[in-house]
Amino acid sequence: MMKRILTAAALVLSIGSANAEPVKVNLGFTAVIDYLSAFVARDRGLFTKHDLDVTLTLMPNGGSIPPGLLAGSLQIGGLTSPSVLQAKAAGIPLQIVTGGTVVTQANPNGWVVARTDVKIAGAKDFEGKRVGTGGVGSYFNVLFRQWLVDNGADPQKVTFVEAPFGQLGDILKSGQIDAATLGQPFLSRIVNAGTGYEVAAYTGSFQDGLLSNVYVATEEWIAANKAAAEGFAAAIEEANAFIESNPDEARKSAATYLKLPAEVLATVPLSNYNALVTPEQIEMWNGIMRGQGLTDADVTPASLLPAGS
């Protein structure tokens, strides 16, 4: 009798779960391959598996994501680490849902390219030059400035020009800038077109495991949707495993959401996908941001990581 009762109870729970309305999530992302995990999770049904109805929305830039989260038009956003720390230091109540990518010396995710007719061999050669960037204070910009300092150059002697990643190749070709900091797939497109050449994979100069991109939400949304946040994190982790085992299949998802031909993405290196975020990673970024004067208050791991993570 007890066994039949337990079986019936399990059936009721199963039916209840199956009939549960999935949580709708609008995920804002920018056009970089670092968000491949989310693309794969959407295409492979991993979000659905965790009772999530996820829409992926391509945003014009990272700066448009925090306002979308605050307004409720986005529930989760993909942001670079410095953007998260700057937002947090400015009083925007963001928390990390799960990790996205990390940097390794063996597989860096950021490069600086120079225009074909401009001779640049090292960090000092960038002084007096105009360097294109997705945004002053952005991930690529912050680490490039740190790389300049670490290699004896003065970033104050470099003129930074803000432009969307997709336009940097054309601006470089026109001669409006001498160099640009960017990631994939934009690096390969510029080099393959003969517009520029790689000077340095500068993000690879930093400690392995430096946190690159993360998925964030407001503190309020995470508190009200704890199971959904945990389900999102689980789906990303499962997507990471799929990418590692099936990189060519994963590239098909990248082609869809980055709106690029499959042949363009065929040779583009994938990023280092890792859902784990540690206090040490946040402390590392806090030191970089404070050192460059980009934040005027310390951002602690406890303020960004939900309780129990």
C-alpha positions in Angstrom: 0.0 0.0 0.0 2.8 2.4 1.0 4.6 1.7 -2.3 1.4 2.5 -4.3 0.9 5.8 -2.3 4.5 6.9 -3.1 4.1 6.0 -6.7 0.9 8.0 -7.0 2.5 10.9 -5.2 5.4 10.8 -7.6 3.0 10.8 -10.5 1.2 13.8 -9.2 4.5 15.7 -8.8 5.5 14.7 -12.3 2.2 15.9 -13.8 2.5 19.1 -11.8 6.0 19.7 -13.1 5.0 19.0 -16.6 2.0 21.4 -16.4 4.1 24.2 -14.8 4.2 27.3 -16.9 7.8 27.9 -18.1 9.4 31.2 -16.9 9.8 33.7 -19.7 13.3 35.1 -19.9 14.4 37.8 -22.4 18.2 37.4 -22.6 20.1 40.4 -24.0 23.5 39.7 -25.6 26.0 41.5 -27.8 27.5 40.1 -31.1 30.5 38.2 -29.8 31.1 34.4 -29.7 31.5 34.5 -25.9 27.7 34.0 -25.6 27.8 30.7 -27.7 26.7 28.8 -24.6 23.4 30.6 -24.6 22.9 30.1 -28.3 23.5 26.4 -27.9 21.3 26.1 -24.8 18.5 27.7 -26.8 18.9 25.6 -29.9 19.4 22.3 -28.1 16.4 22.7 -25.9 18.4 23.0 -22.7 16.5 26.0 -21.5 13.2 24.3 -22.1 14.5 21.3 -20.2 14.8 23.6 -17.2 11.4 25.1 -17.5 12.6 28.3 -19.2 11.1 30.0 -22.2 14.2 32.0 -23.4 14.2 34.7 -26.1 17.6 35.9 -27.3 17.8 39.6 -28.1 20.8 41.1 -29.9 21.6 44.4 -28.2 23.5 47.3 -29.9 26.1 47.4 -27.2 26.7 46.3 -23.6 25.7 49.7 -22.3 22.1 49.1 -23.3 21.8 46.0 -21.2 21.7 47.3 -17.5 18.9 49.8 -18.4 17.0 46.9 -20.0 17.4 44.8 -16.9 16.2 47.7 -14.6 13.2 48.4 -16.8 12.2 44.7 -17.0 12.4 44.4 -20.8 15.3 42.1 -20.2 15.5 39.5 -17.4 19.1 38.3 -17.9 21.9 40.0 -19.8 25.4 39.0 -21.0 28.0 41.5 -19.8 31.7 41.8 -19.6 33.3 41.8 -16.1 34.3 45.4 -16.1 30.8 46.5 -17.2 29.4 44.5 -14.3 31.7 46.1 -11.7 31.2 49.6 -13.1 27.4 49.1 -12.9 27.6 47.7 -9.4 29.8 50.5 -8.2 27.4 53.0 -9.6 24.6 51.5 -7.5 22.9 49.3 -10.1 21.7 46.2 -8.2 23.1 43.5 -10.4 24.1 40.0 -9.4 25.8 37.2 -11.4 23.6 34.3 -12.5 26.4 32.2 -13.9 29.7 32.5 -15.6 30.2 32.9 -19.3 33.9 32.8 -20.4 37.4 33.1 -19.0 40.7 34.1 -20.4 43.6 31.7 -20.9 47.1 32.3 -22.2 46.7 29.4 -24.6 43.4 30.6 -26.0 43.0 34.4 -25.5 39.8 36.1 -26.6 41.1 39.6 -27.3 43.5 41.1 -29.8 44.8 44.4 -31.0 45.2 44.7 -34.8 47.0 47.4 -36.7 46.1 48.8 -40.1 48.2 47.2 -42.9 50.2 50.3 -43.7 50.9 51.3 -40.1 54.0 49.8 -38.4 53.4 48.8 -34.9 55.7 46.2 -33.2 55.0 46.7 -29.5 53.2 48.6 -26.8 55.2 51.9 -27.0 54.4 52.1 -30.7 50.7 52.8 -29.8 51.6 56.1 -28.3 50.4 58.9 -30.6 48.1 56.5 -32.4 44.3 56.3 -32.7 42.9 53.0 -31.5 39.3 51.9 -32.1 37.4 50.3 -29.3 33.9 49.0 -28.6 33.7 51.5 -25.7 36.0 53.3 -23.3 35.9 51.3 -20.0 34.8 48.2 -21.9 36.5 44.8 -21.4 38.8 45.0 -24.4 39.6 48.7 -23.6 40.3 48.1 -19.9 42.6 45.2 -20.5 44.4 46.9 -23.4 45.1 49.9 -21.2 46.4 47.6 -18.5 48.6 45.8 -21.1 50.0 49.1 -22.2 51.0 50.0 -18.7 52.4 46.6 -18.0 54.6 46.9 -21.1 56.0 50.4 -20.4 53.6 52.5 -22.5 51.3 55.4 -21.4 47.6 54.9 -22.3 47.1 58.6 -21.8 49.1 59.1 -25.0 46.7 56.9 -27.0 43.5 58.4 -28.5 40.6 55.9 -28.2 37.8 56.0 -30.7 34.5 54.3 -29.8 32.7 52.4 -32.5 30.6 49.2 -32.8 32.8 46.0 -33.4 31.1 45.4 -36.7 32.2 48.8 -38.0 35.8 48.7 -36.8 37.1 47.0 -39.9 35.7 49.6 -42.2 36.9 52.5 -40.0 40.4 50.9 -39.9 40.4 50.5 -43.7 39.4 54.1 -44.2 42.4 55.3 -42.2 40.3 57.0 -39.4 42.0 54.7 -36.9 45.5 53.1 -36.8 44.5 50.0 -34.8 41.6 48.4 -33.0 41.0 46.1 -30.0 38.4 43.4 -30.6 37.6 39.7 -30.4 36.2 37.0 -32.7 34.8 36.8 -35.2 35.9 40.4 -36.0 39.6 39.7 -35.8 39.5 36.9 -38.4 37.4 39.1 -40.8 39.9 42.0 -40.7 43.0 39.8 -41.1 41.4 37.7 -43.8 40.4 40.8 -45.7 43.9 42.1 -45.6 42.8 45.3 -43.8 45.0 44.7 -40.8 47.4 42.4 -39.0 47.5 41.0 -35.5 49.9 42.9 -33.2 49.2 41.1 -29.9 46.8 38.7 -28.3 47.0 41.0 -25.3 44.3 39.4 -23.1 46.5 36.3 -23.0 49.1 38.3 -21.0 46.9 38.1 -18.0 46.4 35.3 -15.4 44.7 32.2 -16.6 41.1 32.2 -15.5 40.5 35.9 -15.6 36.8 36.3 -15.8 35.7 37.6 -19.2 31.9 37.5 -19.7 29.1 36.6 -17.3 25.3 36.4 -17.3 23.6 38.8 -14.8 20.2 39.8 -13.6 18.9 42.2 -11.0 19.0 41.2 -7.4 15.2 41.5 -7.3 14.7 39.2 -10.2 17.0 36.5 -8.8 15.3 36.7 -5.4 11.9 36.2 -7.0 13.0 33.6 -9.5 15.6 31.5 -7.7 14.6 28.2 -9.4 14.7 29.9 -12.8 18.1 31.4 -12.1 19.4 28.0 -11.1 17.9 26.4 -14.1 19.5 29.0 -16.4 22.9 28.3 -14.8 22.4 24.5 -15.2 21.5 24.9 -18.9 24.6 27.0 -19.5 26.8 24.4 -17.9 25.2 21.6 -20.0 25.7 23.8 -23.1 29.4 24.2 -22.2 29.7 20.4 -22.2 28.0 20.2 -25.6 30.4 22.8 -27.1 33.4 20.9 -25.8 32.2 17.7 -27.4 30.6 19.1 -30.5 32.4 22.3 -31.5 31.4 22.1 -35.2 27.7 21.6 -34.4 27.9 24.5 -31.9 29.3 26.8 -34.6 26.0 26.4 -36.4 24.3 28.1 -33.5 26.9 30.9 -33.6 26.1 31.5 -37.3 22.4 31.8 -36.5 22.6 34.3 -33.7 25.7 36.3 -34.9 24.1 36.5 -38.4 27.3 35.4 -40.1 27.9 32.8 -42.8 28.9 29.4 -41.5 32.1 29.4 -43.6 33.2 32.6 -41.9 32.8 31.0 -38.5 34.3 27.7 -39.5 37.9 28.8 -38.6 37.1 31.2 -35.8 38.5 30.0 -32.5 35.9 29.4 -29.8 36.2 31.0 -26.4 36.9 29.3 -23.0 33.4 28.6 -21.7 33.1 28.2 -17.9 30.1 28.6 -15.7 32.0 28.8 -12.5 32.6 32.2 -10.9 34.9 32.5 -7.9 35.5 35.3 -5.4 39.1 35.4 -6.5 38.0 36.3 -10.0 35.9 39.2 -8.9 38.7 40.4 -6.6 41.1 40.4 -9.5 38.9 42.6 -11.5 38.2 44.9 -8.6 42.0 45.5 -8.4 42.2 46.3 -12.1 39.3 48.7 -12.1 40.3 50.5 -8.9 43.9 50.7 -10.2 42.7 52.5 -13.4 40.3 54.8 -11.5 37.3 53.3 -13.3 35.4 52.6 -10.0 35.6 54.7 -6.9 34.5 52.0 -4.5 35.4 48.4 -3.9 33.0 45.8 -5.4 33.1 42.7 -3.2 32.4 39.1 -4.3 29.6 38.9 -1.7 27.8 41.7 -3.5 27.8 40.0 -6.9 27.4 36.4 -6.0 24.0 35.3 -4.7 23.9 33.8 -1.3 24.8 30.1 -1.3 26.7 30.2 -4.6 
